[in-house]
């Protein structure tokens, strides 16, 4: 029996590297291909049987290159005898499904379309206009989708409520898979040699709300620092804010790092202040390490941290965050049970379990 051929499509290769390659690499019963705007020369290019670049970018300017995009996509599906096209990220997901929207094309190519929503772009708390636009787009694209994977319960409820796809096409999967073995050997190197710190791992973009964390730190007692790992368009603005708040000596900008588990393991807690998430990897990793998580009370974060698995605060509530940070610093031992709860909870999100779910899904679609 021939192996099924799976094509994973994202807008940029970094998404594949951060969230998808581990699951795909673990599924040995399939041949894996990947496409993105910049994947040919990326770190993950060697992890796939074949990769190719697509004329696509973040934002719907990609529609300007639609015809070229469609021609390349269709030719690669034919060349590599693809059975399943699995799309991720909103722009890539819409572009691919639009290119394959005609049922006769999908039937002729004998392909199935799977979309994993790493956080639907319409959600509680978002503006009504944005929710309307994204909701309509997802509803339209849902007509061309064979299976919709959601990774948090809020998105599952929304997909069913607004009939984004037929109910039997919705699949809940708890995340993107955390390789628990990877975090089992990380050592705790906390010592008197450096100042205790909180860690935030996030791209410097508006929805991550770095400003809230810096404003909270400015109100906190002294004795600990804040480490910021990541890069992005707002980095210089946040650096200036640290100066304006006179806390530049307490805020350490780390840039893009490859030692995130070590940084997490040795931190007082991992903080995520976002206004929007799907199921945040930084919190998943912190839980796997037994590190305390402090996060905004939004979808995804709530799935992970409710029931005493972490600490939740209201989005934008700086006073609440300040109080939490001060308490964690002054009484770290009082959170031992919460950290143990998190290590137990994370087993539901293991790479092994997510791989099994993907294997079952792909097998069922190919054998239909």
N, C-alpha and C positions, 0 to 999 in steps of 0.2 A: 504494500500500500504506500503511495507516494506521501511524502511529508507535505503538510499544508504550508502555504507561503503567506506570511503576514507582512503587510506594509504599515509601518508606524509613521504617521505624519504629524509634525509639530511646526510651529512658525519658526522657531530658532532651535539650534542644536542643544543649547544649554538646558532647555526643558527636558530633552531626552536624557542628557547626562545626569541631571539632578533627580529625576523622578521615574524614568522608564527603563533604562538599560538593565538594571539589576533583574527586574521581573522578566524581561525579554530574554536575557542571557540564560536564565534558569530553565526556560522552556525548550528542552532539547528535542522535542518531538515535532518542532516546526522550523522552517527556514525563515529567518528574520531579515527584513529589509527596512530601510529608514530613509525618510526624506525631510528636509528642512531648508531654510534659506542659506545655511552656511555649514552644512554637515560634512561635506566632502573632506575638508581639512580640519575637522574637529577631533576632540579626544575620543569620541565614541565611534568614529568611523570604522575602526578595526574590530568592533564588537558585533558587526552585522555582516551578513553574507554579501550585501551590496548596499551602498548609499548613493543618493544623488541630491543635488541642490534644486530647489524650486524658486521661481521668481515670486517671493512672498515676503511681506514685512509686517510688523505690528501696525495696526490701524487699517482702516478700510481703503487706503490708497492702493492696496494690493489689487483691488478690482480693476485698476488701470492696466494691469498686466494679465488680466483674466484669461484671454485667449491663449497666450503663450503658456500660462500656467496649466490650463486644461490640456493643451496638446502634449506637453511633457508628461503630465500625470497619466494620461491615457496610454501613451506609448510605453511607459515603464510598467504599467499594469499588464499590458499585453506581453512585453518582452520577458518579464519575470513570472508570468503565469500566476498572478496574485489571486489568492482566494478571499482574503479579508483585508480591508483597508480600515485601520484603527486610527482615528483622528483625536488629537488633543489640542488644547488652547483654542479660544473662540474664533480667531481669524482663520487659522488653518482648518478648523472644523467646518466653518461655514463655506469657505472656498472649495474644499474638497467635495462636500456634499452638494454644493451648487453645480460643480462641474459634472457630478454623477447623478444629477437630479432625475434624469429621464429613466424611467423604469426599464425601457427596452435596452438602454445601454448597459445597465447593471445586469440584466438578464443575459445579454449577449456575452458580457465579460465574465459572467458567473461569479460575481463578487458579492460579499456582504459588507455593510457599512456599520462600524461600531464607533460610538463617540463617548469618550470619558470626559465628563465635565468636572474639572478640578475647581469647581465653584461656579455655579451658574451666575451670569452677569446681571440677573435680576434677583433681588433678595430683599428681605425686610430691612428697612433703614436706608435703602438707596432712594434716590430721587424718583418721583413718579414718572417723569419724562423718560429717564434712562431705563427704568423698569419696563415701561411700555415698549420702547424701541427694541430692547434686547429680548423681551418676552415674545414679541411678534416674530423677531428673527429666529428665535429658537423654535417657535411653533411651526414656522414655515419649513425650516430645515429638518424638523422632526418627521415630516412626511417622507423624507428620503433616508431615514435612519432605521436600521434593523434592530440595533440594541443601544440603549442609552445607559451608561454606567454613571452612577452618582456616588460620591464618597462621603457625604454627610447626610444626616436625617432631614435637615431643613430643605436641602435640594430635592431629596426624594419626595417630601411632602409637596413641594412646589410643582415638581414635574407631574405628579398625579393630579393635583388640584387644577392646574391649567392645561392638562391633557397635552403636554408637549409631545409625547408619543403615546401609543396605546399602552394600557397598564401592563400587559404581558411583555412589553419590550423594555421595561425599566428594571435595572439590576442594581442593587445596593452592594457595593464592595467597600470594606473599611480601609480606605486609603490606597497608597501606592506601594506598600510593602517595606517594612523595616527589617534589615538584616540584623537580627538580634545578636548573632555571633560576633559581628563587627564591633559591637559595643561592650561585649562581656570582658574584654581584656584591657580596657582603658583604665589607666591607673589614676588614683586621686593623689595629686602632687601638692595639695595645699600645704603651705608651710608659712613660717613667720617671715619669710624672705621678701614677700610682696604684699601690697595692700589688698584686702578682700574686694571683690568686684561682682557686679551684676553684668550679665552678657545679653546683648541684643544682636541676633543674626537676621539681617533683613536688608533688602535692596533699598537704597535711598530714593524712595518714591513717595508721593503724598499719602497713599492709603496705609503705609506702614506707621505713620504718625510718630516719627522720631521726636518731633517737637514736644509732644506730651511727656515723653520719658525724660528729656532734658529739663523741662519745666518742673517736673516732680523732683528730679535730683537737686535742683537749685533750692528746693524747700526742705530737703532732707538734712539730717544730721551729718556731720563729717565722719570720716573713718573708713569710707569705702568709695570705690570708683565705679565708672560705667565703661564697659568695653563695647564698641560698636564694630561688628564684622560685616563687611559688604561694601558695595560701591553703588553708584547711581547718580542721577541728574541733580539730586538735592544735597549731595555731600558737602559742597562748599558752603551752601546756605546753612546747613546744620553746624558746620564748624564755626561760622560767624555767630550763630546763636549761642554756642558755648562761650564765646568771648563776651557777647552782650550780657549773658547771665553771670559772668565772672566765675565760671566753673571749668574753664579750659584745662586746668590742671587735673581735673577729676574725670575728664572724658577722653578716652583713648580711641583713636580711629585706627582700626587694624587693616582696613582694606579687605580684598578678597583673600580668604585663608583656606588652607587645605588641612588644618589641624583643628577643625571645629569640635570634634568629640573631646579632645583634650581640654580645650577652652571651656566647654560646657561642664565637664566633670569637675573642674576646679573652681567653678563659679558659685556664688551664693544662690543664684537662681537665674534662669533664662526668662527674659521679658519679651513679650510681643504685644504691642499696643494697637494693632491694626483695626481698621474700620471694615475690612473685607478680607476673608480668607476662604479657602475651600476646606483643606485639612492640612494645617501648616507642618512642614517637615521639621522645622526647628523644635517644635513642641514634641513631636513624635520622637526625635532623637534624644531630647532631654529626658523624656519618660523612660526610654530604653536604658539610659545611663543612671537612672535613679536620682536625677537632678531635679530640684524643685522648678516648677513652671508657674509664671505669673502672666496672665493673658487677658485680653479684653473679652467681654462677654458677648461674643458673636458666634454665628454658625461655625462649625468646625472646631473652634476652641472649646465650645460648650460640650460637643460630643466627646472630646478627649478628657476634659478636666472636671466635669460635673461629678458629683458623688465623691467628693474629697480626694480627687486625683491631682489637684493643683489649686491655684488661687485665681479667681476671676474678679475683674473689676469692670465698671461701666466705661464704655468708650468715651474718651475725653475727660474723664473724672480724675484730674490731677491730684486733688486732695486725697482721694481714695488710694491712688497709686503711691503717693508719698508715705501714707500711713503704713501700707503693706511693706514697702522697702525698708522703712525704719524698723519695723517689727521683725522682719526676716533677718536683718543684720544683728539686732540686739538679742534675739532669741531663736537662733537657727535650729537648736535641738527640738523645738516644739513642732517641727514639720517632718519629723522622721516617719510617722505613720503615713502621711500624705505621699511621701516619696516612695514608700514601699507599695502603697496602693497603685501608684502610677506604673511601677515595674511589673506589677501583676496585670494591670489593664492592657499594657502594650502588647501582650501576647496575642490579643485579638487582631492586631495590625501587622503581624509578622510577615516577612517576605515569603516564607513557606506557605502560609495560608493564602495570600494574595496570588501567588503563582498557581496554586491548585485551582483557584476560582477562575483564573484566566485560561488555564489548560482546559477546564471543563467547558467554558464558554466557546473557545475556539473549536474544540472537538465537536461540539453540538452543532455549530454553524456550518462547519465543513461537511459534516455527515448528513445534513438536511437534504 
